Amino acid sequence: MTLQAKDFDYALPQDRIAQHPVEPRDHARLMVLHRDSGKLEHRRFYEVVEYLREKDVLVVNETRVFPARLVGKRPSGGKVELLLVRLVGEGTWEAMARPGRRVRPGERVLFGEGKLVGEVVEMREDGRRVVKFSGDPEALRRLGRVPLPPYIRRPPTPEDRERYQTVYARVEGSVAAPTAGLHFTEELLEKLRKKGVEVAPIVLHVGPGTFRPVRGEISEHRMEAEYYEVPPRTAHVVNRARERGGRVVAVGTTSVRTLETVVDEGGRVRPGRGWTELFIHPPYRFRAVDVLITNFHLPRSTLLMLVAAFAGRKRVLEAYREAVRLGYRFYSYGDAMLIL
């Protein structure tokens, strides 16, 4: 059977899309899905401690979201919005522009009443612009806004600058948060360590492609390359956990993709850094990950397809329908799933 994007669709009322995070972080709801039986449990996120064991390793993505959204004006007065995607040179960024038709090579955009000036120096085939900035070097960070996802239908607040980050965010480079990790607090991580669970970091910088829906046959979809790093110690800790009978618990789809990118056929994780275009969808044989902590994802998204590959498409869609029925909150600021 050739799977289509429509095979990963589900009905979601607009009022189920979380517009604000739960406080405290670890009090979000937690749906626990047992892959072997299909059994569902309904808990709170802080109760995840009960499901993890001594000798398990929790793999977390230490990427940090940078204030990538800039709103400025053309010299003629027209409003322009840029979403910075990646740094390509000193003071030079690849960016998405809106409205695109008004931002051509040679065009200048003024930010912060001219404290920062961006000049479009190139237009790429995919419609993205290369923008070189001049002016106050600190202005870009000061004027940038948190790039909240498009389904959060409100302007960002000062609180979002930290709340749309994990508590362990360290390496700046993402335009979207690895949202499964938003539920952890320092206290919860400490409880897990005291139980004998090791916490091991990786980095994967999330790009805007994470929100791009799949169209048509999923085998024809191509992922946007994203940068990753797996430190030698993390590879050692993951491999040792497996040898000692522990499980590899991935926090979020970004951790899954990173680990599955660097694992060999024998199941050993290698340290390294580079760019991954790995697209995980059914059928897929997981070699590095045993347990997944994740949020509820958009229909037809590559994130939902990864979760479906991990737990079974029908089982996941049934769980999603149950989550809708029970009033779970969806997407970035929403509730979580633990898949055992």
N, C-alpha and C positions, 0 to 999 in steps of 0.2 A: 504494500500500500504506500503510495506516494503522498506524503503529508503536505497539506496546504496551510497557508497562514490562517484560513478560516477554521481549521481544526483546533485552533488555540484561542477561540473567541469565547466570551462569556458576557452575560448581561450585568452591568453594574450601575445602580442608581447614583446620580451625581452626589447625593448627600452622604455617600459612603467614602468619598475621597477626602482624606484628612487635610484640613487647611492649617491646622496648628498641631504642634506636638503635644503628647501627654506629659504631664509633670507629676512626680519625678520621672526621669527617663525610663527607669526599669519597671514602671507600673503599667506599661502598655499590656494589652492582652496578648496571650501566647497560645496559638493553636498547635498542639502536638500531634503529628501524624506518624503512625507506626507503619512503615512500608510493608512489613511482612503480613500484617493482618488487615490493614486499612483502618484500624481503630483510631478514633479522634478523641483527644482530651482538650479541655479548655481551662487554661491557667493564666497566671500573670507572669510577666517576663522574668521577674526576680526568682521565680521558682525553677528556672532553667538549671539552677545548681543541683536540683534533685536528680536530673537526668544525665549529668556528666559524671564521669568516674575518675578515680585515681588512675594515673598513667595515660589518660587522654591528653591530647594537645589541642588547644584552641588557636586557630590561625586567624589573625586579624590584619586588616588592611590599614596601614598607617598613613595613607594619603590624606592630604589636607586640601580642602576646597579653597581656591583663591577668589577674591572679589572680581569676577570675570566680566560682569555686565556693566557697560559704560553707556551713559545717555548724554549726548551732546548735540551741537547744532552746526550746520553748514554755515559758511560766512553769509549766505543769503537768508539764513534764519530757519531753514527747514530742520526738523528734529531727526536725529539719526541715533540708532541704538546699535552698539557693537557687542558681540559675545566673543571674548578672547578664547581661542581654542588651545593654541600652544605657542610657546616662544620659539622663534626660528632664527633669531640673531639678536645682538645687543639692541634693546629698545624696539625690536621688531617682532610683531605677532601675526600669526594666522588668525583670522577672525571671520565670524558670520555677521552680516550686516542687514539691518532692516530700517527703512525700505531699501532693498538691494538696488533697484533701478536708479536710485539717486547717488549711489556711491561708486563712482568709476575711478580708474587710475588717474592720478593727478588731483583728485578731489581732496580737500582738507576738511577736517571736522574739529570743532573747538569744544573742549570740555572744561568745566569749572571757570567759565568766563575767560577762557584763553590761557589758563595756567598750564594746560596740557593740550597739545595739538597733535592730531593724528593725520598722516598723509597716506593715502592709498597708493602703493607703489606697484601693485600687481593684482590681477584678477585671475584666479585659477579656474580650471575647467569645471570643477564642481560648484563654482559660484562663490567660493570663499575668497576673501581679500587678504592680501598681505599689507599690514599697516605699520608704518614706522612712526614712532612717537618722539616728540621733542618737548622741551620745557622742563618743569619741575619733576625730577625723577621720582619723588615720593607721591606726586599727585595721582599717579595711576592707581596706586593702592588705596589712597585716601578717597578718591572719587568713585572707585569701583563699588558696585553693589553685589550682594550675594546672588548668585545665579539660581534662584529657586526654580524648580521645574515648572513647565507651562500649565500643568493642571492645578497648581496652587494659585488660585485666582485672587491674589491680594498682593500689594507691594511688599517688598521685604522690610523688616524692621531691624533696628540695631541689635535686638536679641538674636535674630537669625544668624548673625555673624559667628556666634559660638554654638548656638543650638543646632545649626545645620553642619555641625562637625562632630566626629566621634571624640570621646574624651582622650583617646590615644593618638589623634591626628598629629602628625609630626612633619611630614614631607610634602610641601606645597606643590600642587600640580593638577588637581582635578577641577572640572567644571560641574561636577555633581557628586554628592556625598555617597559613600558606600553605606546605604541606609540601614542595613541589618545591624550595623555596629552602633547606630545612634541610641540603642536601648541600653547599652552597657554604662554602668557607673564605675568609678574607681573602687567603691566599696564592694560591688558585685564581683569585679575582677579579683579583688583580694580574697573574697570567700572561695572562689574557684581555686586560687593558688593554694590556700590552706587545705583544700580538699585533695590536693595532689595533681591538679590540672595545670600543665604548663601553658603559658601564653607565648606564642611565637609570631613575630611580625613579618609581613611581606608588604610590598608596595605595588599597587596598580593604579595609575592615574586614569580616572574615568573621563572619557570624552563625550561630546554631544551625541555620538552615535548610539549611546545607550537608550535614547528615547525614540530612535528611528524604528517605526513598525516594519515588520516583514510583509512583503506583498507577493502573492502567488505561491509557487513551490518553494519550500524552505531550503531545498538543496541549492537553489540558485542565489540565495542571499549571501552577501559578502560583508563580514564584520569590518568596522573601522579599526585600524591598528591602534593599540594602546600600550604604553610603556610600563614595564614591570621590573621589579627587583626581588630576588629571593636571596637573603643573606646566607652565608655558609652555616651559621648557627641554627637558623630555622630549618634548613635542609637536614642537619644533624638531628635536631630535636624531633622532627617528623619521622624520620627513618627509625630512630631509637624507639619512639612510641609504638610504631608498628611491630618492631622486634620484640617488645615487652608485652604485647597483647593489648595495647591501648588503641584508641580510635583517633582518627584525624577529624576534628570538628571544624568545618570551614564556616567562618562568619561572612555570609554574603556570597553572591555570585561572582564578585571580583576575586575573592580568595580562591574559589573553586577554579575559575579559569586560569589563574596564575599557577596553582599547583598542578593542574592537569596539563599545562603547557610544558612544565619542566620535569614531569615524571617519565621514567623510562618504562620499557615493556615489562620489566620485572617488578615494577611498583616502587622503585626508589626515586626519591626527589633529589634533583641536582640543583646546586646554587647557580645563580647567574642573573643576568639582566638582558633586556632586549625589548622587542616589540611583539605582541601577540595578536593574531587575528583569529584565534580559536573560536569556533562557533559550535557550541554544544547543544545538540537537539536529539530527539529520539530517532533511531536507536544509538546509544552511546555507551561504551563500557568504561566506567569510572575505575581509575587505577590508584588515585591518590586520596580520595575523600570518602569517609564513611558516614558522617553525620553533617547535616546542613542546617544552619540558622539563616533565615531569609525573611524578607517582607512579602507582602502581596503585590504582584506585578501587573503591569498593563496588559490588556488583551493583545494578542498577536506580536508580543515583544520577544526579543531573543532571551530576555531574563526568564520569562514564563516558560519558554521552550527548554531552557536549561533545567529548571525545576521539574518539568514534566519528564525529562530524560532521567532525572535522579529518582523520582518516586512513581513514575507511570502517568501517562497523559490523562487517562480516564479518572484515576484516583485523585490527581491534583485538581482537575476541574470539578469533581464532586466536592472536594474539600472547599474550593472557592465558593461554590454555590451555597454550601453550609455557612461559610463565613459571611456571605451577603445576608443570608436569612437571619443570622444571629447578631447582625449589626457590627461586625468587625470593621475597623477603619483601614482603608487601603492606601497603598503607595508610600511615598518617601517618609511622611510624618505619621504613617499609620501603624498598625499592629504587626505582629511577627508570627512566623511559623518555625517550629523545630521539627525536622524530618529525621526520624531515627531509622 
